[in-house]
Amino acid sequence: MPDIETTQDTPVNIAVVQITPTNILGKTATQVVFNPALVIFSTSATSQYVISDADGATVTSGNVSTTPEQYAQWGTSDVYIIDCFLSNLGLTRA
């Protein structure tokens, strides 16, 4: 099972994913927190994300969406959808 930590403190699962250290804006990013935000008419899913460094400082944040093709392939696996978000951000798991 990939390294995903989820919490159900809120109505949606928040995923914390360790990533391969990546230089973003001159800082070394090591972690992404995804907060799934919405599904649009069964064609895509969007998540808020925060990318942080090893000290937990925010490197960047924003929203990321799946393509319609990725969404169509999504069954019930949160691992799959998180991998799609990572791919669309150009990141890989550690």
Beta strands, then each sheet from edge to edge (+ up, - down):
strand 1: 4-7
strand 2: 14-24
strand 3: 27-40
strand 4: 44-53
strand 5: 58-65
sheet 1: 1+ 2- 3+ 4- 5+
end
